[in-house]
Amino acid sequence: YRWKKNRMKDHPKRHLEKQIGTLCREHKYRYGYRKITAILKKGMRINHKTVQRIMQKNQWQCRVKVKKRKKNGQPYAV
């Protein structure tokens, strides 16, 4: 049961999850995985896919602003 005992220990990914979560809350979920990765890369080596996977698992995706159109009577395609 050595594998089970090691699984219960604090994983480095759990530490990374906490770090990403604090960054997301600190920036009010405005930053996406690319920006969070850039911030984390200043202190450590990390892959953007790992950050994206953690953010998707915990629903920490950035809030996307809705693009608004002006209503001036013009058709969509010119």
C-alpha positions as a Markdown table, in Angstrom:
| # | Residue | x | y | z |
|---|---|---|---|---|
| 1 | Tyr | 0.0 | 0.0 | 0.0 |
| 2 | Arg | 3.0 | 2.3 | -0.5 |
| 3 | Trp | 1.2 | 3.9 | -3.5 |
| 4 | Lys | -1.9 | 4.7 | -1.4 |
| 5 | Lys | 0.2 | 6.3 | 1.3 |
| 6 | Asn | 2.0 | 8.5 | -1.2 |
| 7 | Arg | -1.3 | 9.5 | -2.9 |
| 8 | Met | -2.5 | 10.9 | 0.4 |
| 9 | Lys | 0.5 | 13.3 | 0.7 |
| 10 | Asp | 0.2 | 16.8 | -0.6 |
| 11 | His | 1.0 | 16.6 | -4.3 |
| 12 | Pro | 2.8 | 19.4 | -6.1 |
| 13 | Lys | -0.2 | 19.7 | -8.4 |
| 14 | Arg | -2.4 | 20.4 | -5.4 |
| 15 | His | 0.0 | 23.2 | -4.4 |
| 16 | Leu | -0.2 | 24.5 | -8.0 |
| 17 | Glu | -4.0 | 24.3 | -7.9 |
| 18 | Lys | -4.1 | 26.5 | -4.8 |
| 19 | Gln | -1.7 | 29.0 | -6.5 |
| 20 | Ile | -3.8 | 29.2 | -9.6 |
| 21 | Gly | -7.0 | 29.6 | -7.6 |
| 22 | Thr | -5.6 | 32.5 | -5.6 |
| 23 | Leu | -4.4 | 34.2 | -8.8 |
| 24 | Cys | -7.8 | 33.8 | -10.4 |
| 25 | Arg | -9.6 | 35.2 | -7.3 |
| 26 | Glu | -7.1 | 38.0 | -7.0 |
| 27 | His | -7.7 | 39.1 | -10.6 |
| 28 | Lys | -11.5 | 38.5 | -10.3 |
| 29 | Tyr | -11.5 | 35.7 | -13.0 |
| 30 | Arg | -10.6 | 38.2 | -15.7 |
| 31 | Tyr | -7.4 | 36.4 | -16.7 |
| 32 | Gly | -7.4 | 33.3 | -18.9 |
| 33 | Tyr | -5.0 | 30.4 | -18.8 |
| 34 | Arg | -2.5 | 32.2 | -21.0 |
| 35 | Lys | -2.1 | 35.2 | -18.7 |
| 36 | Ile | -2.1 | 33.0 | -15.6 |
| 37 | Thr | 0.6 | 30.8 | -17.2 |
| 38 | Ala | 2.7 | 34.0 | -18.0 |
| 39 | Ile | 2.4 | 35.1 | -14.3 |
| 40 | Leu | 3.4 | 31.6 | -13.0 |
| 41 | Lys | 6.3 | 31.3 | -15.5 |
| 42 | Lys | 8.1 | 34.2 | -13.7 |
| 43 | Gly | 8.7 | 31.9 | -10.7 |
| 44 | Met | 8.6 | 28.4 | -12.1 |
| 45 | Arg | 8.6 | 26.2 | -15.2 |
| 46 | Ile | 5.0 | 25.2 | -16.1 |
| 47 | Asn | 3.2 | 24.2 | -19.2 |
| 48 | His | 0.1 | 26.1 | -20.4 |
| 49 | Lys | -1.8 | 22.9 | -20.9 |
| 50 | Thr | -1.5 | 22.0 | -17.2 |
| 51 | Val | -2.8 | 25.4 | -16.2 |
| 52 | Gln | -5.7 | 25.1 | -18.7 |
| 53 | Arg | -6.6 | 21.6 | -17.4 |
| 54 | Ile | -6.7 | 22.8 | -13.8 |
| 55 | Met | -8.7 | 25.9 | -14.6 |
| 56 | Gln | -11.3 | 23.9 | -16.6 |
| 57 | Lys | -11.6 | 21.3 | -13.8 |
| 58 | Asn | -12.4 | 23.9 | -11.3 |
| 59 | Gln | -14.5 | 26.2 | -13.6 |
| 60 | Trp | -12.0 | 29.1 | -13.2 |
| 61 | Gln | -12.4 | 30.1 | -16.9 |
| 62 | Cys | -12.2 | 33.8 | -17.6 |
| 63 | Arg | -15.3 | 35.8 | -18.1 |
| 64 | Val | -15.6 | 36.9 | -21.7 |
| 65 | Lys | -17.1 | 40.3 | -22.5 |
| 66 | Val | -20.0 | 40.3 | -24.9 |
| 67 | Lys | -19.2 | 42.3 | -28.0 |
| 68 | Lys | -21.8 | 44.9 | -28.8 |
| 69 | Arg | -22.9 | 46.1 | -32.2 |
| 70 | Lys | -24.1 | 49.6 | -33.1 |
| 71 | Lys | -27.6 | 49.6 | -34.4 |
| 72 | Asn | -27.3 | 52.0 | -37.3 |
| 73 | Gly | -29.4 | 50.1 | -39.8 |
| 74 | Gln | -26.4 | 48.5 | -41.6 |
| 75 | Pro | -26.6 | 44.8 | -42.6 |
| 76 | Tyr | -24.3 | 42.3 | -40.9 |
| 77 | Ala | -22.4 | 41.5 | -44.1 |
| 78 | Val | -21.3 | 44.3 | -46.4 |
